[in-house]
Amino acid sequence: MFKALVVERNDEGKTRASVKDLDLSDLPEAEVTVAVDYSTVNYKDGLCIGPGAGLVRNYPHVPGIDFAGTIETSSDDRYKAGDKVVLTGWRVGEAHWGGYAQKARVKADWLVPLPDGLTTRQAMAVGTAGLTAMLSVMALEDHGLEPGHGPVLVTGAAGGVGSVATAILAHLGYEVAAVTGRPETADYLISLGASRIVPREELTEVTRKPLEGETWAGCVDAVAGAMLGRVLKQMKYGTSVAAVGLAGGASIEGALITPFILRGVNLLGIDSVMQPYASRLRAWNRIARDLPMDKLEAMVLPATMSDLPRLGAEILKGQVRGRVVVDLNA
């Protein structure tokens, strides 16, 4: 028997999450069984713990889109008992039972070996948010970004992706301008390495100007909406924006084609869910090398399985700062 956070839905369509005892026979069929050490809390987790939002196909359901732990059994030659592994994405925790349990059974293709130098706890302090942040930094670098080119903007900087992106960029020598709508997070962002705090309201007004002054050498954008529309007009010639989220809406308000055809600006879409194995491995190895662990620890809010229903509701309201690390065995 092992413990898991199980979400059930009643005949009226209402969901309820609670900690329950399960048996190994309850797990879905797959090649690898993992003893889970840690998981984390993302926006999608909040949806799956709560209303589901169309992400969950069947109930009862075990959420948790990330986890790290130790392999117990494997019918795939790539992994053996005792190997440390990380899982993010692949719709685990949505369409497939996820990491909010002391045991998980998943496809071998979905796993990545834990890089040398990282613990399973640190891997979940990184999680999907941190992986997405590193994929964004890699994409910007692949399109020419280098230290010394000018300030790099990070929107939604106090959130999970933004926090890790700020720490990585600062560690690599970039000048980071962090955008936040919560003034009380300024000291936190400066501690991560931000050299400038940009109030959110400076970038949320929709304008019809075709271009604005060239300001940013790169951008990791977790907001979209009106903010992305403004940021695109302020990018320097030939620079790029890595788009990772849509907290401000699924459209790009006030956007025109002019930044793309007059300044050669690139809009780079970043997806971590279906990212190929080689790219995941490259990103995790870069995380182990380029994410300062002291800064990572400063982002962490520790939690247990019983905290998950509350944290799921809070992250949907934008009330979670940094990274939640859930100890499944506490």
C-alpha positions, -999 to +999 in steps of 0.1 A: +000+000+000+011+036-006-004+071-002-017+092-031-037+124-036-068+111-054-092+135-071-128+121-074-158+136-093-194+132-082-225+128-103-230+166-103-195+171-118-179+185-087-144+173-077-128+166-044-092+158-036-081+138-006-052+116+005-059+079+002-042+045+004-037+027-029-023-006-040+003-012-067-024-030-087-043+004-089-015+020-110-018+022-147+001-003-169+035+009-181+071-003-182+086+015-152+076+018-116+091+046-096+093+053-059+085+090-059+106+113-036+093+147-046+069+166-068+059+202-072+030+225-079+023+241-113-007+260-127-018+228-145-017+209-112-040+235-097-065+228-125-062+190-122-066+191-084-096+213-088-120+217-117-100+197-142-105+222-170-108+195-196-072+183-188-083+152-169-099+124-189-110+100-163-118+099-126-106+089-100-074+106-109-039+112-094-025+146-105+011+158-105+027+167-138+063+165-124+081+140-101+116+128-093+125+095-076+141+061-078+132+033-101+119+002-084+112-020-114+117-017-152+110-039-182+130-014-204+167-019-207+175+018-205+166+018-167+173-005-138+163-006-101+181+021-082+184+047-110+174+082-102+150+098-127+130+129-134+097+132-153+081+163-166+054+167-193+039+141-217+005+148-202+014+128-171-008+141-142-034+151-168-044+121-190-021+097-172-018+093-134+010+115-121+034+123-093+012+131-063+018+096-049+045+076-033+045+053-064+041+060-101+041+038-131+050+054-165+065+048-199+103+047-201+103+072-230+089+098-206+118+097-182+152+115-181+181+103-160+188+127-130+219+147-140+250+144-119+251+171-093+213+173-088+193+157-060+157+146-066+146+175-043+166+200-063+151+185-095+116+193-083+126+227-071+133+231-109+104+211-122+085+219-154+088+256-146+126+255-144+129+232-174+108+257-194+129+286-182+161+268-193+146+259-227+138+296-231+173+307-223+187+281-247+164+292-275+174+329-269+211+319-270+206+298-301+192+329-318+222+351-309+217+364-273+249+370-255+259+389-223+266+425-230+239+429-257+217+448-233+190+441-207+170+409-209+133+412-198+116+385-177+078+390-174+058+373-146+092+372-129+080+362-094+063+331-108+079+297-112+093+301-147+102+337-142+120+330-109+142+304-124+148+323-156+159+353-136+184+333-116+198+315-146+202+347-167+218+366-139+242+337-132+252+337-169+261+374-167+230+390-182+215+422-170+180+411-159+149+434-159+122+416-139+085+425-144+061+420-116+027+433-105+035+425-069+058+452-054+064+431-023+084+406-045+110+432-055+135+422-028+130+385-037+137+392-074+168+412-066+181+384-044+177+361-075+199+385-095+175+410-111+192+444-116+160+463-123+124+459-113+098+469-139+063+475-125+037+456-146+016+487-153+044+501-174+039+474-200+001+467-200-012+497-218-023+488-253-009+513-279-013+515-317+023+527-322+040+505-348+073+506-329+088+520-297+123+527-286+147+497-288+152+486-252+154+448-247+181+424-260+159+394-252+128+385-233+113+355-215+076+361-215+051+342-193+023+367-197+013+373-234-017+396-238-012+433-239+022+430-223+037+409-251+022+433-276+041+462-260+073+442-255+076+432-291+076+468-301+104+475-277+128+448-288+162+457-302+169+448-339+173+411-346+165+400-310+141+374-298+112+368-273+107+333-259+070+329-253+063+304-224+029+313-210-004+332-213-012+345-178-024+377-194-045+361-221-041+339-251-040+367-276-013+394-283-032+426-278-020+456-298+005+435-318+014+446-353+036+429-379+061+458-378+086+445-352+090+413-373+095+429-407+112+462-397+134+450-368+137+413-376+123+404-342+118+366-335+089+352-315+100+318-302+074+294-289+086+272-260+068+239-252+081+217-225+053+190-226+063+172-258+099+183-259+122+156-276+144+136-253+177+150-266+165+186-259+153+176-225+186+160-217+206+191-229+184+214-208+187+193-176+225+191-180+225+229-184+204+233-153+228+212-133+256+235-146+241+270-148+214+273-121+230+284-089+217+261-062+217+288-034+194+309-056+172+278-063+169+271-025+157+307-020+127+300-043+115+269-024+084+266-004+083+231+012+050+212+013+035+178+020+008+158+003-019+171+026-011+207+016-018+201-021-056+209-022-049+243-006-018+250-028-037+240-059-064+266-052-038+292-043-017+288-075-049+294-096-053+327-079-017+337-085-008+335-048+022+311-050+057+326-053+087+307-066+087+269-065+068+245-042+086+213-034+063+185-022+078+158-001+056+128-008+069+108+021+066+134+048 
